[in-house]
Amino acid sequence: MFVQFYMNFLTERWFYTRVLLGDALSWARAPAACLNFNCMLILLPVCRNLLSFLRGSIQCCSRTAARQLDRNITFHKLVAYMIAFHTAVHIIAHLFNFEWFMGAQLYRNSSSLPFVLSQIGTGDNASYLNPIRTDQTIVPNTNPTIVMFTTIAGLTGVVITLALILIITSSMEVIRRSYFEVFWYTHHLFIIFFIGLVFHGFGRIVRGQTATSLLENKPSQCKDQFESWGMNGTFCPKPEFAGNPPMTWKWVVGPMILYVCERLVRFYRSQQKVVITKVVMHPSKTLELQMKRKGFSMEVGQYVFMQCPCVSQLEWHPFTLTSAPEEDHFSVHIRIVGDWTQGLYEACGGDKNETQEAWKLPKMAIDGPFGTASEDVFGYEVVMLVGSVWYKHIQENQNVFTKKIYFYWLCPETQAFEWFADLLQSLEGQMTEKGMVDFLSYNIYLTRWKETEAAHFRVHHEAENDPITGLKQKTLYGKPNWDNEFTTIGTKHPEKKVGVFLCGPTQLADVLEKQCLSHSEAGVKFIFNKENF
C-alpha cells in the first residue's frame, strides 16, 4: 500500500505540486494511506463481543484460526506501532512541505516556476496550489507554525498527534502496571483521535491539477512556458488546482460503528443485576467474590470484566472466572495490588473486623463471560494447564476428550498457596476415592522463600503431607526445568497432541512457546495457548 500510494503521486496530475514539494509529497501521502488502513484495524481487536462471536463461529471449523483470535491484544499493539511509525513519517514529510511552501512564497522571482505557481489564485483563492496565501511583502513573518494552527489540517493534526503521544506513552508496561488509572483514562483519548482524524482531510491542503486543466495545460508541454501562461497567443492557460476529497472517514466509519455497537452491548449487560452471595478474604490480601446473575452461563477458562460504581463509574477490569460451570454461582479471585482493587477491598469490608451485612455490599456490574484459549482444554487428550476440569470428567461429559492433566503452579510466596490449596486437597481426596489418582499430576513450585521458612521446610520435610500446602505431593523449590518437563511428557505420550495452557507473565509465555516448537517432533505435538487480557 505504501509503494502504491507513493507511485500515485508521481503521476502527471501532481507534477506542479512536486515542483513545489519534491519527493516530500509522496513521503507524506504514502504513510497517510497506511495510517488510514491501520486506523481501520485498531478498534477491531478490542471489540470483545465481536471476537467472542467470531471465536464461537469458527471454533468448529478451525481451532488454529480460533487461537489467532486469542492474540487480539498482541495484534492491537502491532497495529498501534504501525500507526506511530507512519504518523512520524507523515509529520516529518509535512514539516518539509510547509518549508517548501514558505520558501516558494518568500523567493519572489517571476522567473521562478515555484513562485509563479504560488501566485495562482492569490486574488480570489479559487484555484490555488500553495496553501500559504499571505502576501509575504505585507506580512513577512508568516511561518509554518502559524499556518499549522490556523488551518483545519494543521490544527487537527496537532490535536491527534498529542492524543497519540499520550496514548502510546501511557501504554508502556511500567505505567500500565503501576498507574493503571492513568493508562485507562488516557487510552480513551482515542475518541478525540478519531474525531480529529475524520476531519483532518477536510482542509484539502494537498492539491493537484484538475482533470479539465490537464487537458489544456499538460505539464510535459507547458512547464517551460510558465511566464506566458494565460496570455494572448499562448496555448497554455493557467493550470487549475483542487484538493482531494477527504477519504479517511470511508476507512474508519465501519469499525467506528461496530465499536459503538460493542459499547451499547456492554452498557446493556452492565445494567443487569448482579448479587454478591459471598465474600472471602484470603491471605496476602486476596479477595474472593462469589456472585449470581440471572441467565449467566460460563465455560471453563472464561473471564469477565467487572465494574464497581462506588469505586469508579468508568473503570472496567478483567478477571478470570475461578468457579466451575457446574456450580450455582460464579466467582473471581482478586489480588489487592492497586487503587481500584484497594477500593473494592474496602467496599467489601476487607479492612473491617466485623462481618459485613449483605445489603451493605457494593453493587457490581459484569460484562461477559468472554471466551479464551482455555476453552479448548477439552479438545486434547493430554493437557498441561492450570484449570478446573474435574467436574466434567467425573460426570463423563461426552465433550471432554481429556485423559491426563499435568498441572503446574508457580508462586513466589507461601501465602499464595492458601488460595486454592483447599480445592486441591478436595480434588486429591476425590481422585483417591474414585481410584483415579493418575488423572491429575500436579507440580507446585515455590520460586522464592526466606531463610526462616527454609528451616521450617527442612524440619517437616519427612512429614506425610507437604508443610506448605497440606497435600501429599511435596512442593518443589525454584523454577521448573521446562526442557526436562517437555521431554518427559513427550516420551510418555508419543503420537499425541498436547495442549499447553498458560495464564501467566509474558516472559514465561515466550519460554513455553519456544519449548512447544522445539519439542514438537517424533510424533508428539505441543500446542501453546495463552490468556491475552
N, C-alpha and C positions, 0 to 999 in steps of 0.2 A: 504494500500500500504506500509506503514511504517513497519508493522508487517511482511508482506510477504517478503520484501527485507531483513529485519533483519534476518529472518529464512533462507533465501537463502544462507547467508554467514556463516551459522553454519554447512554446509554440508562437506563431506569428502574432496572435492576438495580444500577447503580453510583451511584444518587442519593445515598445516605447516605455513600458513600466520598467523593463530591465535596463533601459538606458539610464534611468534614474537610480535604480537599486542594485543592479548587477545580480550576482548569484544569491544575494541575501533574500530575494523574493522567493525563490524556490525553497531555500532553507527555512523560511517562515511558514510557507503553506504546507509543505510535506508533513512536518510534525503536527500541524493543526489538524490534518486529516486523521492522523494516528491518534491524536487526542480524542477526537470525536468517537472513534471506534472503541477506544478503551473506556471512555466515559459511558458508552452504551453498555459495556460489560460489568462495570464496577458495582452496580447495585444488585445484579442478579445473584451473586453468591451469598448475599445476606438476606435474601427472601426465604426465610426458614420454611414457611408453609409450602412455597412452590417447590423447594428442594425435597421436602418430605413427600410431597405428592409424586414428584418425578422418581424418587427413590423407590417408592412402593410400586410405581407403574412398570419400571424396568427391571425390578428385582427378579421377576420370574423369567426374564429373557436373558439377562447378563449380569452375573454377580460382579464381574470385573468393572462394568460400567457403573454399577451402583456404588462400588468402592471409590470411584473417581469423584462422585458427588460428596463423599466424606472429606475430600480435600478442599472444600469450598473456601475455607479461610485462607489456606495457602494460595489458592488461585486469586482470591481477593487482594492479597498482599502483592502478588506478582503484577497484577493489573495496576495497582497503585504505584508500584515502582516505575512502570512504563509511563504512567501519567506524569510522574515527577520528571522523568528524563525528557520526554517530549515537550513538557512545559518549559524546561530550562533552555532547550534548543530554540523553541519558538520565541521566547523572550529575548534571548541574545540576538537572534536574527532581526527582530523588530527594532531593537536598540540601534543596530546598524542602519536599518531602513530609515528611521527618523533622522539619523545624522545625514544620510544621503539626501533626504527630502530637504532638510535645512540647508545643506551645502548648495543645492541647486538654486534655492531662493537667494542665498547670500551672494553667489557668484553671478553678478548682474552683467552678463555679456550676451548681447543679442546674436552673437555669432556662435553661441554655445547651445547645442541641442537640448541639454538638460534644463537650461534657463528658459528657452522657448517653450518647452513642454510644461514648465511650472507656471507660465503666464497664461496658459489656456484656461478660460473660464474665470479669469480674475474679476471681470466686471459683473457677470450675472451668476457665477458659481454653477452654471447649468451643466457644464461638461468638463469639470476639472480633472486633472490627473494627480497633482501634488496636493495632499490634504492640508498642508501648511499654507493657509491662504493669506496670512498677514503680509502687508507690504513692508518689506524689511527697511525701506528708506524712511518709513514713518516710525515704525516700532522695531528698531534694530536688535533689541534684546530678547525677542521672542525665541524660545528654545524648546527642545523636545519635551522637557519636563512640564512646561505649561500646556502644551498640546496634549500631553498624556492625561492631564486632569481636566481637560475641557472638551473631550470627545467621548462618545459612548464607548468606543472600543478601548480607549485608554483608561477610563475610569473603571469600567467593569473588569478590565484586565488586571488592574491593581488590586481590586477587591478580591477576585477569585484567586490571585496569586497569594495574597496574605492569608486567605482562608485555607489554601492548600498547604502553606508552610506550617500553620498552626496544627492542622490535622495530622500532618506527617510527623512533626516533632513530638507531639503528644502521644503518638502511637508507638514510640520507642519502648522496648520492653521494660527498661528501667523506670520509665514514667508510668506505664500501664500497670505494673505490679505494685509500685509504691504509692502512686496517686491515681487510683482508678477513676475517681470522680473527674479529675482534670481531663483524662483521656475521654471519658464518656461524654462530657459536655462539649469539648472542642470538636469531637468527631461529628457532632450534629451541625457543625458549620457547613457540612456538605449541602444543606438546604440552600444556603447563601451561594455556595459554589455553583450549584446547578442553575439557580436563577440568573446569576451573572453570566454563566456560560451560554445560556439560551439567548441573552440579549447582546452578547459580545459582538456578534457579526452584523448587528443592525446599523452600525455606523457606515458600513461599506467603504472602509478606508482604502483597502487594496483594490485598485480599479484597473480595468483593462479596456482595450479598444472594442467598441461595439461591432456587431456583425455587419451592420449597414455601413459603418465608417470604413471597415476593412475592404469593402467593395470599391470605395472611392479613393482611399488613401492606403495603398499597400506599402508597408514599411520597406520591402525589398526595392521598391521603385521610387519612393518619396522621401526616404530618410535623409538623403543628401540635398534635398531641395527645401529644407525646413524654413529657410529665410524668406522664401516666396510663397509659403502656404497661404491659400485663400486669396491671393492677388489675381487680378485680371490676367488672363492668358496662361495661367498655370492649370495643370490637370490634377494638382494635388491640393484639395481643400484641407482646412484644419481638421485633424483627427478628433473624433468624439470618444469620450470615455464613460464607462459606467461600472459601478461596483457589482460584485457577485451578490445575489440574494442570500440572506442568512440560511445556512444549511444545518447548523448544529442541532436545532430543535427536531429535525427529522430523525436524527440518530438517537436522541435520548428520550423522546416523548414516550415511546413504548415501554422501556424499563421504568420510567417515572410513573406511568400509570399502574404497572404491575406492583411497584413498591407502595404506592398509595393504597392499592387493594390489600396488599400484605398488612399494612398498618391498620386498616379497617378491620381485618380479620382478628388481628391481635387485640384491638380495642374491644371487639365483641367478646372474645374469650376472657379478657380481663374483668368484664362485668359479671361473669358467672360466680356465684357464691362459693367460697372455699371455707371449710370449717377445720380449725386445728383441733384434733382429738386428743393429742398427747404431746407433751414437751419433755424431752430427756436431756439432761445436762451430762455430757460425757467428760472424761478427763481431758486435759490440755485445751480447755475452753472450746469444746466441740459440741455444737447444738444439734440435736435430732428433732425434727418436726414430723409428726405423723398427721396426715390431713385427709380429708374427703371432699370430693366434688361430684355433683350429680353427672352421670354419663361419662366419668373419667375411665379411660381404658388404656392400659400400658403394656409394653413388652419389655423383656429383659434388655438392659443396656441403654434404654432411652433416657432422655433428660428433659427438664422443664426450665422455663425462665420464670423467675419469681420477682414480684414487686411487693414491697410493704409500704403503703401510702403514708403511714405515720413516720417512717424513716425518710423516704424520698418519694415524691409524686412522679418522678420521671425515670428513675433508675430501675433497670431490669437486669438480673444476674442469672447465669445458667448454673444448674446443679444436677448432677447425676441422680437418678432415682435409685434408692438403695433398698427398696422393698421388692418383694416378688409379686408377679401379676396375680397370683392366686390369693393374696391377702386382701382383706376387706378395706384396706387403706393404702395410701402411697406415702412414702417417706423420703426425706433427704437428710444428709449429714452435712452440717455447715461448720467449718472451722473459722473461728473468730480471728481474722487477720487484717481487717481494715475498718474504715469508718462506718461503712454500710452494715457490715456483719456485726460490728460492735453495737450499732444502733438497734439491730434486730435482736441481739442477745439481751440487751437491757429491756426492750419492749416485751420480750417473752419472760421477763423476771429472772434472768440468769444471774443478775447482780444482787438478788434478794434471797434471804434465807427462808422466808415463809413461802408456802405453796401459793401459786398464782391462781386466782379464780378464773374459770373458763371465760366468763364474759369480759374479763379484762385483757384477754389475749388480743394481739393486734389483728387487724384484717389483712388478709393476704390475697393477692391476685396471681393467677397461674396462667401461663401461656404454654401450650404443649399438650401431650408429650411429643417430642421430635425423635426421629429415628437416627441411629448412629451405626457405625461398623459393628458394634457388639450384637446387633440384631441377627447377624449372620452366624452366630455361635453354634446354632443347632444344625447347621449345614455341613459340619465337619465331624469325622469320626474321632479324630484326636484334636484336642484343644489345649493351648497354653493361654491362660487368662486369669483375670480377677473378676469373678462374677458369681451369680446365683442361679444354678440350673438344676438343683437337686429336686425341687418341687415337680417340675415337668418330667424328670426322669422316673421318679417313683410312681407317677401316675401313668406311665407307659404311653406318653403322648406320641402319636404317630408322626408328628413333625420333628421329633427330636432324633437326630442321627448320631448324637454324641455318645461315645462308649468309654472315653477316657479323658480326664481333665488333669492337666498339670497347672497347679495354682502357685503363683509367685507373688509374695507380698514383701516389699522393701520399705522399711520405716527407719527414720533417723533417730527416733526416741522410743523408749519403752512404753510411755503412756499411750501412744497411738494404737498399740496392740489391743488396748482395752475397748476400743470402739466396736470391734467385731469379733473379739475372742469368744464371747458367749455364743454367737451364731456358729462359729467353727466348732465349738465344743458340742453344740446340739447336733450339728451335721455328723461329727465324728461318732457320736452315740448312735444316731440313726443308721449310719452305714455299717457299724458293727452289728447292730440288731438285725439288719437285713442281710448280713453276710456279703456286703459289697464294699469291703474296705479298700479294694483296688480301684474303685471308680474314681476316687479323688486322691491325687498325690499333691500335698501342699508343702511348699518350701518357703519358710518365713525367715527373712534376713533382717538383722539389726545392724544398720550401717554405721552408727555412732554410739558410744557408750562412755560412761565416766568410770574412773578407777574404783570408786566405791561400789558401783554396780557390778564391775567385773569380779570383784572379790566375792560378792553375793552369788553370782552365777557359778563361780568355781565351787563354792561350798555346796550348792544344791544341784550340781551337775548330774550326780548319780541318782537323783530322785526319779520316781516313775514318770511323773508329769513335768513338763517344762516349767521352770521357775518364773518365766515371764508371762506366758500365755495360758498355762494350765493344761495345754494339750499334750497328747502322747508324743507327737512329733516334736523333736527338740528344735529350738531356734538356732539358726546359723548366724555367724558373725562375719561382718564385712560385706562385700558385694559378690554376686554370683559370677562364676566364670562361664560366661554365656557360650563361649565356644564349646566347652565341655558339655554344657546342658543340651545344646542343639545336637551335638554329635550323639549323645546318649539317647535322646528321644528319636532321632533319625534311625539309629540302629534298632531300637525296639519296635519301630513302626515302619518297616520298609514298604514301598509301593503305596504310601498313604499321602493324602493331603492333610497337612497340619495347619490349623488356623491359629495364628498368633495375635492375641488381642491385648492392647495396652491402653491404660488410662494413666498417663504419667508425663514426665517432662520431655521436652524436645530432644535433649541430649541422649536420653535413654532410647527414644524412638529411633534416632539415627543409628545407634548401635544395633538395635534389634532388626532394623530393616536390612542392614548390611549382613547380619548373620543369616537372615532368611534367604538372601540372594546367594551367599557363599555355601550354604548347606543344602540348597535345593538341587540335589544331584543323586545319582544312584537310585532313582525311583521315587524317593521321598521329596515332597514339595512343601515348603513352608510359605504360607501366605500371610502377609503382615497387614494388620488393621489397627488404626489408632483413632481415638476420640479427638475431634478437632475444634472444640469450642472453648 
